[in-house]
């Protein structure tokens, strides 16, 4: 039985899965690739935030 505080969410599933995937990538590709991917995601996220200007009524 699952209590309210123990509901399964996407974050609960995504955290361990992303750690495993990051570990596999780090073992096979290397540290520089992870740094490039993370930097790219941060830049893309920042651009997305800048472009999402709220509409005026």
C-alpha positions, 0 to 999 in steps of 0.5 A, spaced: 500 500 500 502 506 497 501 512 502 500 519 500 507 521 501 510 515 497 506 516 491 511 514 485 512 520 480 516 522 474 522 525 478 522 518 483 523 514 476 527 519 473 533 520 478 535 513 478 535 512 471 538 519 469 544 517 474 545 510 471 545 513 464 550 518 466 554 513 469 554 509 463 556 515 458 561 517 463 564 510 463 564 509 455 565 516 452 568 520 458 568 527 462 568 532 457 562 529 453 558 530 459 561 537 460 559 539 453 552 536 454 550 539 460 553 546 458 549 545 452 542 543 456 544 549 460 544 554 454 538 551 451 534 552 457 537 559 458 535 561 451 528 558 452 527 562 458 529 568 455 524 567 449 518 565 453 516 572 454 509 573 457 504 576 453 501 582 454 493 583 455 
